[in-house]
Amino acid sequence: MQRTYLPETGEALRLLGLQTRLKRKQAKMSEREFADRVGVSRVTIRQIEKGAPTVAVGLMFEAAAIIGVDLFVPEGTSLAPYLNRTRDTLALLPKKERAAEVTFDNDF
């Protein structure tokens, strides 16, 4: 059985894949060179650049970061302040709120 994804998920994956492909092409790097740099096969690079949802998210982020795609913030900016702020916000929530079960309506 094939997993289905929300349209927003597919769009985000395709955007990250296309941005990765664009940066690779702008760097005049072949799929083989990029695959060697990331430490994966050319097939995996093609899947990343297509935005395939079966590629591990860490691998997609790693490939994008290696080639210079800005992830969440402008290049050279650290995510540490955002991570710390989010941790602090979570710590301020009442314990029962942190442990509450959340139900999402994914009726599409």
Jmol script that loads the backbone (N, CA, C; Angstrom):
load data "model"
ATOM      1  N   MET A   1       0.843  -1.187   0.000  1.00  0.00           N
ATOM      2  CA  MET A   1       0.000   0.000   0.000  1.00  0.00           C
ATOM      3  C   MET A   1       0.888   1.250   0.000  1.00  0.00           C
ATOM      4  N   GLN A   2       0.643   2.140  -0.932  1.00  0.00           N
ATOM      5  CA  GLN A   2       1.442   3.347  -1.052  1.00  0.00           C
ATOM      6  C   GLN A   2       0.918   4.423  -0.111  1.00  0.00           C
ATOM      7  N   ARG A   3       1.820   5.086   0.559  1.00  0.00           N
ATOM      8  CA  ARG A   3       1.488   6.167   1.484  1.00  0.00           C
ATOM      9  C   ARG A   3       1.094   7.396   0.703  1.00  0.00           C
ATOM     10  N   THR A   4       0.059   8.092   1.152  1.00  0.00           N
ATOM     11  CA  THR A   4      -0.321   9.353   0.530  1.00  0.00           C
ATOM     12  C   THR A   4       0.113  10.500   1.436  1.00  0.00           C
ATOM     13  N   TYR A   5       0.373  11.637   0.841  1.00  0.00           N
ATOM     14  CA  TYR A   5       0.845  12.810   1.567  1.00  0.00           C
ATOM     15  C   TYR A   5      -0.054  13.991   1.264  1.00  0.00           C
ATOM     16  N   LEU A   6      -0.098  14.929   2.198  1.00  0.00           N
ATOM     17  CA  LEU A   6      -0.835  16.165   1.980  1.00  0.00           C
ATOM     18  C   LEU A   6      -0.217  16.930   0.814  1.00  0.00           C
ATOM     19  N   PRO A   7      -1.008  17.702   0.088  1.00  0.00           N
ATOM     20  CA  PRO A   7      -0.459  18.487  -1.024  1.00  0.00           C
ATOM     21  C   PRO A   7       0.678  19.416  -0.580  1.00  0.00           C
ATOM     22  N   GLU A   8       0.554  19.991   0.601  1.00  0.00           N
ATOM     23  CA  GLU A   8       1.588  20.899   1.110  1.00  0.00           C
ATOM     24  C   GLU A   8       2.918  20.166   1.300  1.00  0.00           C
ATOM     25  N   THR A   9       2.853  18.919   1.724  1.00  0.00           N
ATOM     26  CA  THR A   9       4.062  18.115   1.901  1.00  0.00           C
ATOM     27  C   THR A   9       4.741  17.893   0.556  1.00  0.00           C
ATOM     28  N   GLY A  10       3.958  17.511  -0.432  1.00  0.00           N
ATOM     29  CA  GLY A  10       4.502  17.290  -1.772  1.00  0.00           C
ATOM     30  C   GLY A  10       5.121  18.541  -2.353  1.00  0.00           C
ATOM     31  N   GLU A  11       4.463  19.676  -2.155  1.00  0.00           N
ATOM     32  CA  GLU A  11       4.998  20.932  -2.670  1.00  0.00           C
ATOM     33  C   GLU A  11       6.319  21.286  -1.996  1.00  0.00           C
ATOM     34  N   ALA A  12       6.389  21.114  -0.679  1.00  0.00           N
ATOM     35  CA  ALA A  12       7.613  21.431   0.055  1.00  0.00           C
ATOM     36  C   ALA A  12       8.762  20.533  -0.390  1.00  0.00           C
ATOM     37  N   LEU A  13       8.483  19.248  -0.587  1.00  0.00           N
ATOM     38  CA  LEU A  13       9.512  18.320  -1.049  1.00  0.00           C
ATOM     39  C   LEU A  13       9.993  18.682  -2.455  1.00  0.00           C
ATOM     40  N   ARG A  14       9.049  18.981  -3.336  1.00  0.00           N
ATOM     41  CA  ARG A  14       9.425  19.349  -4.705  1.00  0.00           C
ATOM     42  C   ARG A  14      10.242  20.642  -4.718  1.00  0.00           C
ATOM     43  N   LEU A  15       9.843  21.615  -3.891  1.00  0.00           N
ATOM     44  CA  LEU A  15      10.578  22.878  -3.832  1.00  0.00           C
ATOM     45  C   LEU A  15      12.005  22.652  -3.351  1.00  0.00           C
ATOM     46  N   LEU A  16      12.183  21.886  -2.285  1.00  0.00           N
ATOM     47  CA  LEU A  16      13.529  21.608  -1.787  1.00  0.00           C
ATOM     48  C   LEU A  16      14.348  20.862  -2.843  1.00  0.00           C
ATOM     49  N   GLY A  17      13.723  19.917  -3.512  1.00  0.00           N
ATOM     50  CA  GLY A  17      14.410  19.173  -4.563  1.00  0.00           C
ATOM     51  C   GLY A  17      14.821  20.060  -5.718  1.00  0.00           C
ATOM     52  N   LEU A  18      13.924  20.919  -6.154  1.00  0.00           N
ATOM     53  CA  LEU A  18      14.242  21.818  -7.269  1.00  0.00           C
ATOM     54  C   LEU A  18      15.307  22.840  -6.887  1.00  0.00           C
ATOM     55  N   GLN A  19      15.244  23.343  -5.660  1.00  0.00           N
ATOM     56  CA  GLN A  19      16.275  24.287  -5.221  1.00  0.00           C
ATOM     57  C   GLN A  19      17.642  23.604  -5.171  1.00  0.00           C
ATOM     58  N   THR A  20      17.654  22.353  -4.743  1.00  0.00           N
ATOM     59  CA  THR A  20      18.899  21.589  -4.698  1.00  0.00           C
ATOM     60  C   THR A  20      19.442  21.384  -6.114  1.00  0.00           C
ATOM     61  N   ARG A  21      18.554  21.003  -7.031  1.00  0.00           N
ATOM     62  CA  ARG A  21      18.976  20.799  -8.423  1.00  0.00           C
ATOM     63  C   ARG A  21      19.502  22.093  -9.037  1.00  0.00           C
ATOM     64  N   LEU A  22      18.800  23.207  -8.790  1.00  0.00           N
ATOM     65  CA  LEU A  22      19.215  24.496  -9.321  1.00  0.00           C
ATOM     66  C   LEU A  22      20.613  24.866  -8.827  1.00  0.00           C
ATOM     67  N   LYS A  23      20.848  24.726  -7.540  1.00  0.00           N
ATOM     68  CA  LYS A  23      22.173  25.057  -6.980  1.00  0.00           C
ATOM     69  C   LYS A  23      23.256  24.152  -7.570  1.00  0.00           C
ATOM     70  N   ARG A  24      22.929  22.859  -7.749  1.00  0.00           N
ATOM     71  CA  ARG A  24      23.905  21.941  -8.334  1.00  0.00           C
ATOM     72  C   ARG A  24      24.259  22.366  -9.752  1.00  0.00           C
ATOM     73  N   LYS A  25      23.237  22.690 -10.543  1.00  0.00           N
ATOM     74  CA  LYS A  25      23.476  23.091 -11.923  1.00  0.00           C
ATOM     75  C   LYS A  25      24.223  24.426 -11.991  1.00  0.00           C
ATOM     76  N   GLN A  26      23.878  25.360 -11.098  1.00  0.00           N
ATOM     77  CA  GLN A  26      24.591  26.640 -11.068  1.00  0.00           C
ATOM     78  C   GLN A  26      26.062  26.444 -10.706  1.00  0.00           C
ATOM     79  N   ALA A  27      26.332  25.419  -9.907  1.00  0.00           N
ATOM     80  CA  ALA A  27      27.717  25.105  -9.532  1.00  0.00           C
ATOM     81  C   ALA A  27      28.414  24.295 -10.624  1.00  0.00           C
ATOM     82  N   LYS A  28      27.675  24.001 -11.705  1.00  0.00           N
ATOM     83  CA  LYS A  28      28.204  23.198 -12.809  1.00  0.00           C
ATOM     84  C   LYS A  28      28.756  21.855 -12.316  1.00  0.00           C
ATOM     85  N   MET A  29      27.995  21.246 -11.406  1.00  0.00           N
ATOM     86  CA  MET A  29      28.382  19.969 -10.818  1.00  0.00           C
ATOM     87  C   MET A  29      27.513  18.872 -11.415  1.00  0.00           C
ATOM     88  N   SER A  30      28.133  17.787 -11.818  1.00  0.00           N
ATOM     89  CA  SER A  30      27.378  16.664 -12.369  1.00  0.00           C
ATOM     90  C   SER A  30      26.675  15.908 -11.237  1.00  0.00           C
ATOM     91  N   GLU A  31      25.706  15.088 -11.626  1.00  0.00           N
ATOM     92  CA  GLU A  31      25.033  14.242 -10.633  1.00  0.00           C
ATOM     93  C   GLU A  31      26.047  13.343  -9.935  1.00  0.00           C
ATOM     94  N   ARG A  32      26.982  12.794 -10.697  1.00  0.00           N
ATOM     95  CA  ARG A  32      28.017  11.898 -10.144  1.00  0.00           C
ATOM     96  C   ARG A  32      28.873  12.622  -9.117  1.00  0.00           C
ATOM     97  N   GLU A  33      29.336  13.829  -9.458  1.00  0.00           N
ATOM     98  CA  GLU A  33      30.160  14.608  -8.528  1.00  0.00           C
ATOM     99  C   GLU A  33      29.386  14.919  -7.242  1.00  0.00           C
ATOM    100  N   PHE A  34      28.142  15.319  -7.419  1.00  0.00           N
ATOM    101  CA  PHE A  34      27.312  15.658  -6.264  1.00  0.00           C
ATOM    102  C   PHE A  34      27.049  14.418  -5.414  1.00  0.00           C
ATOM    103  N   ALA A  35      26.754  13.304  -6.060  1.00  0.00           N
ATOM    104  CA  ALA A  35      26.515  12.052  -5.345  1.00  0.00           C
ATOM    105  C   ALA A  35      27.746  11.662  -4.529  1.00  0.00           C
ATOM    106  N   ASP A  36      28.929  11.794  -5.129  1.00  0.00           N
ATOM    107  CA  ASP A  36      30.166  11.479  -4.412  1.00  0.00           C
ATOM    108  C   ASP A  36      30.353  12.402  -3.211  1.00  0.00           C
ATOM    109  N   ARG A  37      30.037  13.656  -3.396  1.00  0.00           N
ATOM    110  CA  ARG A  37      30.194  14.639  -2.306  1.00  0.00           C
ATOM    111  C   ARG A  37      29.234  14.354  -1.158  1.00  0.00           C
ATOM    112  N   VAL A  38      27.997  13.964  -1.492  1.00  0.00           N
ATOM    113  CA  VAL A  38      26.991  13.669  -0.468  1.00  0.00           C
ATOM    114  C   VAL A  38      27.204  12.280   0.124  1.00  0.00           C
ATOM    115  N   GLY A  39      27.825  11.393  -0.666  1.00  0.00           N
ATOM    116  CA  GLY A  39      28.067  10.031  -0.207  1.00  0.00           C
ATOM    117  C   GLY A  39      26.914   9.088  -0.480  1.00  0.00           C
ATOM    118  N   VAL A  40      26.238   9.338  -1.615  1.00  0.00           N
ATOM    119  CA  VAL A  40      25.101   8.508  -2.027  1.00  0.00           C
ATOM    120  C   VAL A  40      25.230   8.177  -3.502  1.00  0.00           C
ATOM    121  N   SER A  41      24.280   7.404  -4.021  1.00  0.00           N
ATOM    122  CA  SER A  41      24.292   7.049  -5.444  1.00  0.00           C
ATOM    123  C   SER A  41      23.653   8.153  -6.285  1.00  0.00           C
ATOM    124  N   ARG A  42      23.890   8.081  -7.593  1.00  0.00           N
ATOM    125  CA  ARG A  42      23.243   9.023  -8.519  1.00  0.00           C
ATOM    126  C   ARG A  42      21.730   8.856  -8.472  1.00  0.00           C
ATOM    127  N   VAL A  43      21.255   7.632  -8.292  1.00  0.00           N
ATOM    128  CA  VAL A  43      19.812   7.378  -8.204  1.00  0.00           C
ATOM    129  C   VAL A  43      19.221   8.160  -7.024  1.00  0.00           C
ATOM    130  N   THR A  44      19.930   8.149  -5.907  1.00  0.00           N
ATOM    131  CA  THR A  44      19.442   8.884  -4.734  1.00  0.00           C
ATOM    132  C   THR A  44      19.437  10.383  -4.994  1.00  0.00           C
ATOM    133  N   ILE A  45      20.452  10.887  -5.682  1.00  0.00           N
ATOM    134  CA  ILE A  45      20.476  12.319  -6.028  1.00  0.00           C
ATOM    135  C   ILE A  45      19.270  12.656  -6.893  1.00  0.00           C
ATOM    136  N   ARG A  46      18.955  11.804  -7.857  1.00  0.00           N
ATOM    137  CA  ARG A  46      17.782  12.048  -8.707  1.00  0.00           C
ATOM    138  C   ARG A  46      16.509  12.077  -7.869  1.00  0.00           C
ATOM    139  N   GLN A  47      16.411  11.158  -6.914  1.00  0.00           N
ATOM    140  CA  GLN A  47      15.231  11.119  -6.041  1.00  0.00           C
ATOM    141  C   GLN A  47      15.140  12.386  -5.182  1.00  0.00           C
ATOM    142  N   ILE A  48      16.259  12.829  -4.659  1.00  0.00           N
ATOM    143  CA  ILE A  48      16.296  14.061  -3.865  1.00  0.00           C
ATOM    144  C   ILE A  48      15.830  15.230  -4.714  1.00  0.00           C
ATOM    145  N   GLU A  49      16.365  15.338  -5.925  1.00  0.00           N
ATOM    146  CA  GLU A  49      16.041  16.465  -6.793  1.00  0.00           C
ATOM    147  C   GLU A  49      14.607  16.414  -7.313  1.00  0.00           C
ATOM    148  N   LYS A  50      13.994  15.238  -7.311  1.00  0.00           N
ATOM    149  CA  LYS A  50      12.584  15.117  -7.682  1.00  0.00           C
ATOM    150  C   LYS A  50      11.664  15.404  -6.490  1.00  0.00           C
ATOM    151  N   GLY A  51      12.229  15.422  -5.293  1.00  0.00           N
ATOM    152  CA  GLY A  51      11.429  15.634  -4.098  1.00  0.00           C
ATOM    153  C   GLY A  51      10.685  14.373  -3.681  1.00  0.00           C
ATOM    154  N   ALA A  52      11.295  13.223  -3.900  1.00  0.00           N
ATOM    155  CA  ALA A  52      10.662  11.953  -3.555  1.00  0.00           C
ATOM    156  C   ALA A  52      10.488  11.849  -2.037  1.00  0.00           C
ATOM    157  N   PRO A  53       9.272  11.561  -1.575  1.00  0.00           N
ATOM    158  CA  PRO A  53       9.020  11.491  -0.138  1.00  0.00           C
ATOM    159  C   PRO A  53       9.660  10.276   0.538  1.00  0.00           C
ATOM    160  N   THR A  54      10.195   9.355  -0.236  1.00  0.00           N
ATOM    161  CA  THR A  54      10.813   8.161   0.345  1.00  0.00           C
ATOM    162  C   THR A  54      12.259   8.390   0.775  1.00  0.00           C
ATOM    163  N   VAL A  55      12.847   9.514   0.398  1.00  0.00           N
ATOM    164  CA  VAL A  55      14.219   9.838   0.801  1.00  0.00           C
ATOM    165  C   VAL A  55      14.182  10.357   2.235  1.00  0.00           C
ATOM    166  N   ALA A  56      15.095   9.890   3.058  1.00  0.00           N
ATOM    167  CA  ALA A  56      15.159  10.335   4.453  1.00  0.00           C
ATOM    168  C   ALA A  56      15.321  11.845   4.521  1.00  0.00           C
ATOM    169  N   VAL A  57      14.580  12.471   5.412  1.00  0.00           N
ATOM    170  CA  VAL A  57      14.602  13.927   5.519  1.00  0.00           C
ATOM    171  C   VAL A  57      16.008  14.432   5.858  1.00  0.00           C
ATOM    172  N   GLY A  58      16.734  13.711   6.679  1.00  0.00           N
ATOM    173  CA  GLY A  58      18.089  14.124   7.007  1.00  0.00           C
ATOM    174  C   GLY A  58      18.998  14.129   5.798  1.00  0.00           C
ATOM    175  N   LEU A  59      18.812  13.154   4.930  1.00  0.00           N
ATOM    176  CA  LEU A  59      19.605  13.074   3.711  1.00  0.00           C
ATOM    177  C   LEU A  59      19.246  14.212   2.757  1.00  0.00           C
ATOM    178  N   MET A  60      17.963  14.529   2.660  1.00  0.00           N
ATOM    179  CA  MET A  60      17.549  15.654   1.805  1.00  0.00           C
ATOM    180  C   MET A  60      18.145  16.964   2.314  1.00  0.00           C
ATOM    181  N   PHE A  61      18.067  17.188   3.626  1.00  0.00           N
ATOM    182  CA  PHE A  61      18.625  18.408   4.212  1.00  0.00           C
ATOM    183  C   PHE A  61      20.146  18.449   4.033  1.00  0.00           C
ATOM    184  N   GLU A  62      20.805  17.315   4.224  1.00  0.00           N
ATOM    185  CA  GLU A  62      22.260  17.255   4.082  1.00  0.00           C
ATOM    186  C   GLU A  62      22.673  17.625   2.654  1.00  0.00           C
ATOM    187  N   ALA A  63      22.020  17.029   1.669  1.00  0.00           N
ATOM    188  CA  ALA A  63      22.342  17.324   0.270  1.00  0.00           C
ATOM    189  C   ALA A  63      22.097  18.801  -0.034  1.00  0.00           C
ATOM    190  N   ALA A  64      20.973  19.320   0.440  1.00  0.00           N
ATOM    191  CA  ALA A  64      20.643  20.732   0.192  1.00  0.00           C
ATOM    192  C   ALA A  64      21.673  21.646   0.849  1.00  0.00           C
ATOM    193  N   ALA A  65      22.051  21.345   2.066  1.00  0.00           N
ATOM    194  CA  ALA A  65      23.026  22.180   2.773  1.00  0.00           C
ATOM    195  C   ALA A  65      24.398  22.114   2.110  1.00  0.00           C
ATOM    196  N   ILE A  66      24.801  20.926   1.675  1.00  0.00           N
ATOM    197  CA  ILE A  66      26.109  20.764   1.018  1.00  0.00           C
ATOM    198  C   ILE A  66      26.204  21.628  -0.232  1.00  0.00           C
ATOM    199  N   ILE A  67      25.131  21.705  -1.007  1.00  0.00           N
ATOM    200  CA  ILE A  67      25.166  22.443  -2.260  1.00  0.00           C
ATOM    201  C   ILE A  67      24.854  23.934  -2.070  1.00  0.00           C
ATOM    202  N   GLY A  68      24.407  24.316  -0.865  1.00  0.00           N
ATOM    203  CA  GLY A  68      24.214  25.741  -0.580  1.00  0.00           C
ATOM    204  C   GLY A  68      22.786  26.239  -0.556  1.00  0.00           C
ATOM    205  N   VAL A  69      21.807  25.349  -0.439  1.00  0.00           N
ATOM    206  CA  VAL A  69      20.409  25.780  -0.317  1.00  0.00           C
ATOM    207  C   VAL A  69      20.205  26.300   1.104  1.00  0.00           C
ATOM    208  N   ASP A  70      19.625  27.479   1.225  1.00  0.00           N
ATOM    209  CA  ASP A  70      19.322  28.034   2.547  1.00  0.00           C
ATOM    210  C   ASP A  70      18.196  27.218   3.182  1.00  0.00           C
ATOM    211  N   LEU A  71      18.447  26.687   4.370  1.00  0.00           N
ATOM    212  CA  LEU A  71      17.440  25.908   5.085  1.00  0.00           C
ATOM    213  C   LEU A  71      16.869  26.750   6.220  1.00  0.00           C
ATOM    214  N   PHE A  72      15.696  27.294   6.013  1.00  0.00           N
ATOM    215  CA  PHE A  72      14.933  28.050   7.002  1.00  0.00           C
ATOM    216  C   PHE A  72      15.440  29.465   7.246  1.00  0.00           C
ATOM    217  N   VAL A  73      16.722  29.695   7.133  1.00  0.00           N
ATOM    218  CA  VAL A  73      17.291  31.016   7.390  1.00  0.00           C
ATOM    219  C   VAL A  73      18.324  31.324   6.311  1.00  0.00           C
ATOM    220  N   PRO A  74      18.687  32.598   6.147  1.00  0.00           N
ATOM    221  CA  PRO A  74      19.699  32.942   5.141  1.00  0.00           C
ATOM    222  C   PRO A  74      21.024  32.231   5.389  1.00  0.00           C
ATOM    223  N   GLU A  75      21.769  32.041   4.322  1.00  0.00           N
ATOM    224  CA  GLU A  75      23.056  31.337   4.384  1.00  0.00           C
ATOM    225  C   GLU A  75      23.953  31.939   5.463  1.00  0.00           C
ATOM    226  N   GLY A  76      24.611  31.071   6.182  1.00  0.00           N
ATOM    227  CA  GLY A  76      25.542  31.509   7.210  1.00  0.00           C
ATOM    228  C   GLY A  76      24.889  31.844   8.539  1.00  0.00           C
ATOM    229  N   THR A  77      23.579  31.794   8.593  1.00  0.00           N
ATOM    230  CA  THR A  77      22.871  32.085   9.835  1.00  0.00           C
ATOM    231  C   THR A  77      22.620  30.776  10.566  1.00  0.00           C
ATOM    232  N   SER A  78      22.847  30.782  11.857  1.00  0.00           N
ATOM    233  CA  SER A  78      22.660  29.577  12.661  1.00  0.00           C
ATOM    234  C   SER A  78      21.199  29.440  13.089  1.00  0.00           C
ATOM    235  N   LEU A  79      20.757  28.202  13.171  1.00  0.00           N
ATOM    236  CA  LEU A  79      19.415  27.922  13.670  1.00  0.00           C
ATOM    237  C   LEU A  79      19.373  27.867  15.199  1.00  0.00           C
ATOM    238  N   ALA A  80      20.534  27.964  15.846  1.00  0.00           N
ATOM    239  CA  ALA A  80      20.606  27.821  17.303  1.00  0.00           C
ATOM    240  C   ALA A  80      19.650  28.751  18.046  1.00  0.00           C
ATOM    241  N   PRO A  81      19.538  30.033  17.697  1.00  0.00           N
ATOM    242  CA  PRO A  81      18.601  30.884  18.437  1.00  0.00           C
ATOM    243  C   PRO A  81      17.149  30.405  18.310  1.00  0.00           C
ATOM    244  N   TYR A  82      16.782  29.904  17.146  1.00  0.00           N
ATOM    245  CA  TYR A  82      15.425  29.403  16.947  1.00  0.00           C
ATOM    246  C   TYR A  82      15.200  28.119  17.734  1.00  0.00           C
ATOM    247  N   LEU A  83      16.210  27.252  17.754  1.00  0.00           N
ATOM    248  CA  LEU A  83      16.113  26.022  18.533  1.00  0.00           C
ATOM    249  C   LEU A  83      15.962  26.335  20.016  1.00  0.00           C
ATOM    250  N   ASN A  84      16.790  27.252  20.502  1.00  0.00           N
ATOM    251  CA  ASN A  84      16.723  27.619  21.920  1.00  0.00           C
ATOM    252  C   ASN A  84      15.389  28.262  22.277  1.00  0.00           C
ATOM    253  N   ARG A  85      14.899  29.145  21.425  1.00  0.00           N
ATOM    254  CA  ARG A  85      13.623  29.812  21.678  1.00  0.00           C
ATOM    255  C   ARG A  85      12.480  28.791  21.711  1.00  0.00           C
ATOM    256  N   THR A  86      12.512  27.831  20.803  1.00  0.00           N
ATOM    257  CA  THR A  86      11.469  26.806  20.771  1.00  0.00           C
ATOM    258  C   THR A  86      11.547  25.920  22.004  1.00  0.00           C
ATOM    259  N   ARG A  87      12.748  25.531  22.398  1.00  0.00           N
ATOM    260  CA  ARG A  87      12.910  24.736  23.630  1.00  0.00           C
ATOM    261  C   ARG A  87      12.385  25.509  24.843  1.00  0.00           C
ATOM    262  N   ASP A  88      12.713  26.811  24.916  1.00  0.00           N
ATOM    263  CA  ASP A  88      12.248  27.632  26.037  1.00  0.00           C
ATOM    264  C   ASP A  88      10.728  27.726  26.052  1.00  0.00           C
ATOM    265  N   THR A  89      10.129  27.896  24.889  1.00  0.00           N
ATOM    266  CA  THR A  89       8.671  27.980  24.804  1.00  0.00           C
ATOM    267  C   THR A  89       8.030  26.676  25.235  1.00  0.00           C
ATOM    268  N   LEU A  90       8.579  25.558  24.781  1.00  0.00           N
ATOM    269  CA  LEU A  90       8.055  24.254  25.193  1.00  0.00           C
ATOM    270  C   LEU A  90       8.179  24.060  26.699  1.00  0.00           C
ATOM    271  N   ALA A  91       9.281  24.525  27.270  1.00  0.00           N
ATOM    272  CA  ALA A  91       9.493  24.377  28.711  1.00  0.00           C
ATOM    273  C   ALA A  91       8.490  25.194  29.515  1.00  0.00           C
ATOM    274  N   LEU A  92       7.982  26.281  28.938  1.00  0.00           N
ATOM    275  CA  LEU A  92       7.021  27.135  29.638  1.00  0.00           C
ATOM    276  C   LEU A  92       5.606  26.568  29.619  1.00  0.00           C
ATOM    277  N   LEU A  93       5.329  25.639  28.727  1.00  0.00           N
ATOM    278  CA  LEU A  93       3.995  25.052  28.661  1.00  0.00           C
ATOM    279  C   LEU A  93       3.744  24.200  29.898  1.00  0.00           C
ATOM    280  N   PRO A  94       2.493  24.218  30.408  1.00  0.00           N
ATOM    281  CA  PRO A  94       2.183  23.323  31.527  1.00  0.00           C
ATOM    282  C   PRO A  94       2.448  21.886  31.121  1.00  0.00           C
ATOM    283  N   LYS A  95       2.859  21.069  32.083  1.00  0.00           N
ATOM    284  CA  LYS A  95       3.237  19.694  31.787  1.00  0.00           C
ATOM    285  C   LYS A  95       2.118  18.946  31.076  1.00  0.00           C
ATOM    286  N   LYS A  96       0.865  19.166  31.489  1.00  0.00           N
ATOM    287  CA  LYS A  96      -0.242  18.443  30.855  1.00  0.00           C
ATOM    288  C   LYS A  96      -0.424  18.866  29.401  1.00  0.00           C
ATOM    289  N   GLU A  97      -0.069  20.111  29.053  1.00  0.00           N
ATOM    290  CA  GLU A  97      -0.155  20.568  27.666  1.00  0.00           C
ATOM    291  C   GLU A  97       0.909  19.900  26.811  1.00  0.00           C
ATOM    292  N   ARG A  98       2.091  19.707  27.380  1.00  0.00           N
ATOM    293  CA  ARG A  98       3.168  19.078  26.633  1.00  0.00           C
ATOM    294  C   ARG A  98       2.851  17.622  26.344  1.00  0.00           C
ATOM    295  N   ALA A  99       2.114  16.984  27.238  1.00  0.00           N
ATOM    296  CA  ALA A  99       1.831  15.565  27.086  1.00  0.00           C
ATOM    297  C   ALA A  99       0.479  15.295  26.440  1.00  0.00           C
ATOM    298  N   ALA A 100      -0.289  16.353  26.170  1.00  0.00           N
ATOM    299  CA  ALA A 100      -1.634  16.163  25.618  1.00  0.00           C
ATOM    300  C   ALA A 100      -1.564  15.563  24.225  1.00  0.00           C
ATOM    301  N   GLU A 101      -2.501  14.666  23.961  1.00  0.00           N
ATOM    302  CA  GLU A 101      -2.569  14.058  22.634  1.00  0.00           C
ATOM    303  C   GLU A 101      -3.185  15.059  21.676  1.00  0.00           C
ATOM    304  N   VAL A 102      -2.581  15.195  20.535  1.00  0.00           N
ATOM    305  CA  VAL A 102      -3.065  16.129  19.524  1.00  0.00           C
ATOM    306  C   VAL A 102      -3.644  15.331  18.372  1.00  0.00           C
ATOM    307  N   THR A 103      -4.830  15.736  17.928  1.00  0.00           N
ATOM    308  CA  THR A 103      -5.460  15.083  16.803  1.00  0.00           C
ATOM    309  C   THR A 103      -5.516  16.071  15.644  1.00  0.00           C
ATOM    310  N   PHE A 104      -5.093  15.633  14.489  1.00  0.00           N
ATOM    311  CA  PHE A 104      -5.105  16.488  13.315  1.00  0.00           C
ATOM    312  C   PHE A 104      -6.214  16.015  12.361  1.00  0.00           C
ATOM    313  N   ASP A 105      -6.857  16.962  11.724  1.00  0.00           N
ATOM    314  CA  ASP A 105      -7.866  16.643  10.734  1.00  0.00           C
ATOM    315  C   ASP A 105      -7.212  16.666   9.367  1.00  0.00           C
ATOM    316  N   ASN A 106      -6.889  15.496   8.854  1.00  0.00           N
ATOM    317  CA  ASN A 106      -6.254  15.388   7.546  1.00  0.00           C
ATOM    318  C   ASN A 106      -7.239  14.867   6.512  1.00  0.00           C
ATOM    319  N   ASP A 107      -8.459  15.280   6.627  1.00  0.00           N
ATOM    320  CA  ASP A 107      -9.495  14.837   5.704  1.00  0.00           C
ATOM    321  C   ASP A 107      -9.322  15.548   4.371  1.00  0.00           C
ATOM    322  N   PHE A 108      -8.792  14.833   3.419  1.00  0.00           N
ATOM    323  CA  PHE A 108      -8.604  15.412   2.100  1.00  0.00           C
ATOM    324  C   PHE A 108      -9.105  14.454   1.131  1.00  0.00           C
TER     325      PHE A 108
END
end "model"
wireframe off; spacefill off
backbone 0.3
color backbone group
